[in-house]
Amino acid sequence: MEQDIMYSVIVVCLNAGQKLYETLNSILKQNYGNFEVVIKDGGSSDGSVERFINLCRDERVHVYTQKDSGIYDAMNQAVKLAKGDYFLFMNSGDSFYDEEVLNKITYEIHELRRKDKKADIVYGNMYHKALNTIIYASPEINDFACYRNVPCHQTCFYQRALFDERGYHAAYNVRADYEHFLWCYYERKAVITYVPVVVASYEGGGYSETKENRKRSQDQHREIVVHYMGRKKADKYRLVMLLTLAPLRSAIADNKHLSVVYNGMKTAIYKLKNRVKCVV
């Protein structure tokens, strides 16, 4: 396997405890060697960063401690320190799905290049730890996919130029990763490509999923989609979501007992779409 592509795996943390160690341990187990880990610590007081530094002497790991105003400000600080060709953002508690993820992603990027296709953002699937199921991403990014749900940042490999040009809009303190993805798609005209790789094991219960942030997330989503799509198109997709019982489907998808069946059906639909696309 060629190892000419360098990855920066960015982990921001603040008093993450054992979760930080679990995340970093999974990164360092990758069989692909050309990567760095950028740990952006907001000033932890629980000793978690120090414990990891004492246990790890890997020269690929770089730790930076600096105060920040929140998770997206921390990510913006981190990308300025990263040196990779592609960036991947992981939260403490998340991990790579297996030890071959970077090898698989590198293979897929080389296949795209061999076909003279761009790979500005490459994204894959996610294993949800709490639900014990794989969440399959939409194989195509279009207006409706952008409105409904974009791939989570733990499964997206961004070419560094996308962050050299513009970082996260930190004022969107819950939805800045979503806003940046839409900026890449609508303003930057980035080529965003799905690959059939399970990239990350997601812990669940993230920052945007807390009870106090859900309303804020909805408000920011509305503002962002109106900005990039216009009010008329945003209203149309909102109506489509209501008519197709999106809240009920979300509840089923988040149910530990029903999520496997639901995601199995969704995956079958995505595979059918891919086959039809190939025939056409």
Secondary structure, DSSP 8 states (H G I E B T S, - for coil): ------EEEEEEESS-THHHHHHHHHHHT-S---EEEEEEES--SSSHHHHHHHH---TTEEEEE---SSHHHHHHHHHTT---SEEEEEETT-EESSTTHHHHHHHHHHHHHHTT---SEEEEEEEETTTTEEE---S---HHHHHH----GGGEEEETHHHHH----TTSTTTHHHHHHHIIIIIS---EEEEEEEEEEE----GGGSHHHHHHHHHHHHHHHHHHH-HHHHHHHHHHHHHTTHHHHHHHHT-TTTHHHHHHHHHHHHHHHHHHHHH-
